[in-house]
């Protein structure tokens, strides 16, 4: 049986958005204090005994979150064309962080975006 290590970091950002063509209140501009959970799965440890340094994951996540922080998401690609839903934001973080963090022994395995303290979505790919 092979070992698997799942590393998780937390980050956050604040931003406003509107949901285009949505039939409810969210069609009007409103904001969230978004919380992010980024999971990286490793199948081997490096020379320091780490699957991936938490600092590496945190830095990449915070740099990406900074591009959305205190912004109106509908003005920022790709959300200028697709609705900035929690689902689409989770996919955005997953794909961008995968491009940055994935290695031969570790990969982003999931991103959870919390829109409120009681509502979140997790995005992953097979």
Steps between C-alpha positions, in 0.01 A plus 500: 500500500641841406496801729296809431541829684233770476616848589250779554541876538246773563488846345242772446407805297214749485323600180168601349310345214166474325351190342387575148150382405443360850132520604569591866664764717852396395443672166573823693854590600602356836818389669649202680792424722602189308695222673719260302617151587767367266587131517817353353550125485852358501611141449860553614695717740789727410841508669348702786222248564231717336250423226521869411598793716189667644672832429503421127127425497415805713709736290347386169147512642541842660653648184206377293245612762661844501397544134133471610521672838289816543394484137175474309536148358278565198774731364778237520559220245362238483212637710437778253360222277384230746302549819723538807323223689671309779522205258678702232730664755598158638578376148702818430717446809539128433615546142734795564657340808541169316699681231726644771530225760467159334815285493583137429423407862239755613193659345210724592221255581221735602400858567212588730354849484287618790257775398359522853564313824224259400541459123795368300592309188794268440649464152725213395587309185570132441 
